[in-house]
Amino acid sequence: MNALPEPMEQWLEYLRGNRRYSSHTLQGYRQDLQHLVRLQPDASLHSYTENHIRQSVARLHAQGLQPRSLARALAAWRGFFQWWAPRAGLAHNPAAGVRAPKIPRSLPKALSVEQAQVLLDRPGLPEPKTPIECRDQAMFEVLYSSGLRLAELVSLDWRYLRNGQYESQSWIQLEEGEATILGKGGKKRSVPLGSMAARALNRWLQERPKLAGAPSPDSDPDPYAALFLGARGQRISPRVVQRQLNRVATLAGLPVNVHPHSLRHSFASHLLQSAQDLRAVQELLGHSNISTTQIYTRLDFQHLAKAYDQAHPRAGRKQD
């Protein structure tokens, strides 16, 4: 990947170290900054004007970038110049006055309550027995029970651990029925674990040591602490979670492509249908802006109807 001008590299490092942006977000910002440098080869950072920014947006649009990608690129450029302009003595941020293309706000794809129950109850399929099957069931229950992002799920530790340079950032507390999550922007939140998720987690933790290559407490603390492990005993990767979810959805006979984020969308949609409390769902999802949460529903939100245990389809189900 081509190197960027030093000020841009410094900004990305600032976002990583001070703002704790994820590697995925930083990779996207790096690509967006490279677009700008490539599109304006004769302009130095000190000489950028609003016209340079507008030209770059137009050229990316002509190359086929969609409104959402253009908006992200413009946000990256605006963020960089907002940070760098005062340090460089620029009079203003050249990207500040350029508006992003309008992005259609469509409802995310969510499973129906019935489809979610089919996916998790697995009617017609045998009960999970192997370590992999128990792990997968626990992962999917947690995704739907707590509305986690995929990155948040794989970052979970099975308990809080502090060992040398390692300290847990996200972990479960089964006895309390909740999890502590480090979300986007370094923001921590607590989310509930429904009874079905807790039961699946207990089953998985019994099977977890049997997974091939499961690490010991004396080894690297990261895989030792990880709640969900891959086949080689390391912290599970997002790609494996997605692959396994698609596999189980196919076995369950669901006629839709199920992505881990589909369960987050389903969590939000089903809670809003029952509780009609937009602010509560915003907190549970870890959204900074309530407008992000509003895309999950077109209902009129009047008051808090029910608490989590009453509202979520699987939170209070009686155990066998």
C-alpha positions in Angstrom: 0.0 0.0 0.0 1.4 3.4 -1.1 2.8 5.7 1.6 0.9 8.9 2.3 2.3 12.3 3.0 3.7 12.5 6.5 0.9 14.7 8.0 -1.7 12.1 6.8 0.3 9.3 8.4 0.4 11.3 11.6 -3.3 11.8 11.6 -4.0 8.1 11.1 -1.6 7.4 14.0 -3.5 9.9 16.1 -6.8 8.2 15.4 -5.3 4.8 16.2 -3.5 5.8 19.4 -5.6 8.6 20.8 -9.1 7.9 19.4 -8.7 4.1 19.4 -10.3 3.8 15.9 -10.5 0.2 14.7 -8.0 -1.2 12.1 -10.9 -1.6 9.7 -11.9 2.1 9.9 -8.3 3.2 9.6 -7.7 1.1 6.5 -10.8 2.7 4.9 -9.5 6.2 5.8 -6.1 5.4 4.4 -7.7 4.3 1.1 -9.7 7.5 1.0 -6.7 9.7 1.6 -4.8 7.8 -1.1 -7.7 8.6 -3.5 -7.3 12.3 -2.8 -3.5 12.3 -3.3 -3.8 10.3 -6.5 -6.5 12.6 -7.9 -4.6 15.8 -7.1 -0.9 14.9 -8.0 0.1 18.5 -8.6 -1.3 19.9 -5.4 0.6 20.2 -2.1 -1.3 19.8 1.1 -0.8 23.5 1.9 -2.4 24.5 -1.5 -5.6 22.5 -1.3 -8.8 24.5 -1.9 -12.5 23.7 -1.8 -12.3 23.4 -5.6 -9.7 20.6 -5.3 -12.1 18.7 -3.0 -15.1 19.2 -5.3 -13.1 18.0 -8.3 -12.0 14.9 -6.4 -15.5 14.0 -5.4 -16.7 14.5 -9.0 -13.9 12.3 -10.3 -14.6 9.5 -7.9 -18.3 9.6 -8.8 -17.3 9.4 -12.5 -15.3 6.3 -11.6 -18.3 4.6 -10.2 -18.1 5.2 -6.4 -21.5 5.1 -4.8 -22.9 7.9 -2.6 -22.0 6.0 0.7 -18.4 5.5 -0.4 -18.1 9.1 -1.5 -19.5 10.3 1.8 -17.0 8.3 3.7 -14.1 9.6 1.6 -15.3 13.2 2.1 -15.6 12.6 5.9 -12.0 11.3 5.9 -10.7 14.3 4.0 -12.7 16.7 6.2 -11.4 15.0 9.3 -7.8 15.2 8.2 -7.9 18.8 7.3 -9.8 19.7 10.5 -7.0 18.1 12.5 -4.1 19.4 10.3 -5.2 22.9 9.3 -4.5 24.5 12.7 -1.1 22.8 12.9 -0.1 23.9 9.4 -1.4 27.5 9.8 -4.1 27.1 7.2 -6.8 29.7 7.2 -9.6 27.1 6.9 -10.5 23.5 6.2 -10.8 23.2 2.4 -13.3 20.2 2.8 -15.5 21.9 5.4 -17.9 23.5 2.9 -18.3 20.5 0.5 -21.4 18.5 1.1 -21.6 14.8 0.8 -24.0 13.2 -1.8 -27.3 12.2 -0.2 -27.4 8.6 0.9 -30.7 6.8 0.7 -31.7 5.7 4.2 -33.1 2.2 3.8 -34.1 -0.2 6.6 -31.4 -2.8 7.2 -32.2 -6.4 6.4 -33.5 -8.1 9.5 -34.9 -11.6 10.1 -38.4 -11.9 11.2 -39.0 -13.1 14.8 -40.0 -16.5 13.4 -36.8 -16.7 11.2 -34.6 -15.8 14.2 -36.3 -18.5 16.3 -35.8 -21.1 13.5 -32.1 -20.2 13.2 -31.5 -20.5 16.9 -33.9 -23.3 17.9 -32.8 -25.5 14.9 -36.1 -27.4 14.5 -35.5 -30.8 12.9 -31.7 -30.6 13.6 -29.9 -32.5 16.4 -28.9 -30.5 19.5 -25.4 -29.0 19.3 -22.9 -31.6 20.8 -19.4 -31.0 19.4 -17.2 -28.1 20.6 -17.6 -26.4 17.3 -21.4 -26.7 17.3 -21.7 -25.5 20.9 -19.4 -22.6 20.1 -21.4 -21.6 17.1 -24.7 -21.8 19.0 -23.3 -19.6 21.8 -22.0 -17.0 19.2 -25.3 -16.7 17.4 -27.3 -16.5 20.7 -25.0 -13.7 21.9 -25.3 -11.8 18.6 -29.1 -11.9 18.7 -29.4 -11.5 22.5 -27.1 -8.5 22.8 -27.0 -6.8 19.4 -23.3 -6.9 19.1 -21.2 -5.9 16.1 -19.2 -8.7 14.6 -15.9 -7.1 15.8 -17.3 -6.8 19.3 -18.3 -10.4 19.4 -14.9 -11.8 18.4 -13.2 -9.4 20.9 -15.0 -10.9 23.9 -13.0 -12.6 26.6 -14.5 -15.3 28.8 -13.8 -13.2 31.9 -11.9 -10.1 32.8 -8.1 -10.7 32.6 -5.1 -8.6 33.3 -1.8 -10.3 32.7 1.4 -8.3 32.1 0.8 -6.0 29.1 -2.6 -7.7 28.3 -5.9 -6.3 29.7 -9.3 -7.4 28.7 -11.3 -4.7 26.8 -14.6 -6.7 26.4 -15.7 -9.6 28.5 -18.8 -11.5 29.7 -20.1 -11.8 33.3 -22.3 -14.8 33.3 -23.4 -14.6 36.9 -24.6 -11.0 36.4 -26.1 -11.8 33.0 -24.3 -9.1 31.1 -21.3 -8.3 29.0 -18.9 -5.3 29.0 -18.2 -4.1 25.5 -15.6 -1.7 24.1 -17.3 -0.3 21.0 -16.6 2.2 18.3 -14.6 5.2 19.3 -13.4 3.5 22.5 -16.8 3.8 24.2 -17.7 1.2 26.7 -21.2 -0.1 27.4 -22.9 -2.9 29.3 -25.3 -5.1 27.4 -27.6 -7.8 28.9 -27.2 -11.5 28.1 -30.6 -13.2 27.8 -31.2 -16.6 29.5 -30.9 -18.5 26.2 -27.6 -16.9 25.5 -26.4 -17.6 29.1 -27.3 -21.2 28.8 -25.5 -21.6 25.4 -22.4 -19.8 26.9 -22.3 -22.2 29.8 -22.5 -25.2 27.5 -19.7 -23.7 25.3 -17.4 -23.0 28.2 -17.7 -26.6 29.3 -16.6 -27.7 25.8 -14.1 -24.9 25.2 -11.0 -26.7 26.6 -11.6 -29.6 24.2 -11.0 -27.5 21.1 -7.9 -28.6 19.3 -4.9 -26.5 20.4 -6.8 -24.7 23.2 -4.1 -22.6 24.9 -3.1 -22.8 28.6 -2.9 -19.9 31.1 0.8 -19.9 30.7 0.7 -19.1 27.0 -0.1 -16.0 25.1 -2.8 -14.3 27.2 -4.9 -13.2 24.2 -6.0 -16.6 23.0 -6.2 -17.8 26.6 -8.6 -15.0 27.4 -10.6 -15.2 24.2 -14.2 -16.4 24.7 -14.6 -17.8 21.2 -11.8 -19.9 19.7 -11.1 -21.1 16.2 -10.2 -24.7 15.4 -6.6 -24.1 16.2 -7.2 -22.6 19.6 -6.7 -19.0 18.6 -9.2 -16.2 18.9 -11.9 -16.8 16.3 -11.8 -14.6 13.2 -14.8 -12.6 11.8 -14.6 -14.6 8.6 -15.1 -17.9 10.4 -18.1 -16.5 12.3 -19.7 -15.4 9.0 -19.0 -18.8 7.3 -20.5 -20.8 10.2 -23.6 -18.6 10.4 -24.3 -19.1 6.7 -23.8 -22.8 7.2 -26.2 -23.1 10.1 -28.8 -20.9 8.3 -28.7 -23.2 5.3 -29.1 -26.3 7.4 -32.0 -24.6 9.2 -33.7 -24.0 5.8 -33.8 -20.2 5.9 -34.4 -18.8 2.4 -32.2 -15.7 3.1 -28.5 -15.0 3.3 -27.8 -14.4 7.0 -24.9 -12.2 7.9 -23.8 -11.6 11.5 -24.9 -8.0 11.2 -28.4 -9.4 10.3 -28.7 -10.6 13.9 -27.8 -7.1 15.2 -30.4 -5.6 12.9 -32.9 -8.2 14.1 -32.1 -7.5 17.7 -32.8 -3.8 17.2 -36.0 -4.3 15.1 -37.5 -6.9 17.4 -36.9 -4.8 20.6 -38.3 -1.7 19.0 -41.4 -3.6 17.9 -42.0 -4.7 21.5 -40.7 -1.9 23.7 -40.9 1.1 21.4 -38.1 2.8 23.3 -35.7 4.3 20.8 -33.3 5.7 23.5 -32.9 2.3 25.2 -32.1 0.6 21.9 -29.6 3.3 21.1 -27.8 2.7 24.3 -27.8 -1.1 23.8 -26.5 -0.8 20.2 -23.8 1.8 21.2 -24.9 4.4 18.6 -23.5 7.9 19.2 -26.3 9.5 17.2 -29.9 8.5 17.7 -30.6 9.1 14.0 -28.5 6.0 13.3 -30.9 4.0 15.5 -34.0 5.5 13.8 -33.4 3.6 10.6 -34.6 0.4 12.4 -38.2 1.5 12.6 -40.9 3.8 11.4 -43.0 3.4 14.5 -44.0 6.4 16.7 -42.1 6.1 19.9 -44.2 7.2 22.8 -42.9 5.7 26.0 -40.9 2.8 27.5 -43.2 -0.1 27.3 -41.2 -3.0 28.7 -37.8 -3.7 30.1 -35.3 -5.9 28.2 -36.4 -9.2 29.8 -40.0 -8.6 28.8 -39.3 -7.2 25.3 -36.7 -9.5 23.8 -38.0 -12.7 22.3 -35.4 -14.9 24.0 -34.5 -13.0 27.1 -36.9 -14.5 29.6 -37.8 -17.8 28.1 -38.0 -20.6 30.6 -35.2 -23.1 30.5 -35.8 -26.8 30.1 
